[in-house]
Amino acid sequence: MAATLAPEPWAARLLWVGPTPDDGVALWLRDYRLDPRDIASVGEALARESQAAGHPVRHVYLNGHLVWSASTSPSSDSGA
């Protein structure tokens, strides 16, 4: 009997965390139902939560588009 791979759980496909060249992380979020008015606040919230957990976020992408970047965030220098 051939071994079959279990499909990846859908929740694992919604958020992917990957390394950046400067020892930070990039967050990739997939959510086609997110209201466009909420995109910026979701990006900021994800970055804030990850920073609090000790993961320095450099970029947040939603559906393949950059929605938040530490280099352009006014709160990126606050250390919060």
C-alpha positions as CSV (number, residue, x, y, z in Angstrom):
1,M,0.0,0.0,0.0
2,A,1.5,3.3,-1.0
3,A,1.9,6.0,1.7
4,T,-0.2,9.1,1.2
5,L,0.6,12.5,2.6
6,A,-2.1,14.1,4.7
7,P,-3.2,17.4,3.3
8,E,-1.8,20.4,5.2
9,P,-4.3,21.7,7.7
10,W,-6.1,24.7,6.3
11,A,-5.1,26.9,9.3
12,A,-1.4,26.2,8.6
13,R,-1.9,27.7,5.1
14,L,-3.4,30.9,6.4
15,L,-0.2,32.3,8.1
16,W,3.3,31.6,7.1
17,V,6.3,33.0,9.0
18,G,9.6,33.1,7.1
19,P,13.1,34.5,7.9
20,T,14.4,37.7,6.4
21,P,18.1,38.4,5.6
22,D,18.5,40.7,8.6
23,D,17.5,38.1,11.2
24,G,13.9,39.2,11.3
25,V,10.7,37.6,10.0
26,A,8.2,38.2,7.3
27,L,4.6,37.2,7.9
28,W,2.5,36.0,4.9
29,L,-1.3,36.0,5.5
30,R,-3.9,34.6,3.2
31,D,-7.5,35.8,3.7
32,Y,-9.6,36.6,0.7
33,R,-12.5,37.6,2.9
34,L,-10.7,40.4,4.8
35,D,-12.5,43.8,4.4
36,P,-10.1,46.2,2.6
37,R,-10.7,48.8,5.3
38,D,-9.2,46.4,7.9
39,I,-6.0,45.5,6.0
40,A,-3.7,48.1,7.6
41,S,-4.9,47.4,11.1
42,V,-4.5,43.6,10.6
43,G,-1.0,44.1,9.4
44,E,-0.1,46.3,12.3
45,A,-1.7,43.9,14.8
46,L,0.1,40.9,13.4
47,A,3.4,42.8,13.6
48,R,2.7,43.9,17.2
49,E,1.8,40.4,18.4
50,S,4.9,38.9,16.7
51,Q,7.2,41.6,18.1
52,A,5.8,40.9,21.6
53,A,6.6,37.2,21.2
54,G,10.2,38.1,20.5
55,H,10.1,37.8,16.7
56,P,11.2,41.0,15.0
57,V,8.8,41.5,12.1
58,R,10.2,43.3,9.0
59,H,7.3,42.8,6.6
60,V,3.7,41.7,6.6
61,Y,2.1,40.5,3.4
62,L,-1.6,39.9,2.7
63,N,-2.5,37.8,-0.3
64,G,0.9,38.4,-1.8
65,H,0.8,42.2,-1.3
66,L,3.0,44.1,1.2
67,V,0.7,45.7,3.8
68,W,3.1,46.6,6.5
69,S,6.8,47.2,6.7
70,A,9.0,48.0,9.7
71,S,10.9,50.6,7.6
72,T,7.8,52.6,7.0
73,S,5.9,52.1,10.2
74,P,5.8,55.1,12.6
75,S,5.9,52.7,15.6
76,S,8.8,50.6,14.4
77,D,11.3,52.9,16.3
78,S,9.4,52.7,19.6
79,G,10.6,49.3,20.5
80,A,7.0,48.2,21.3
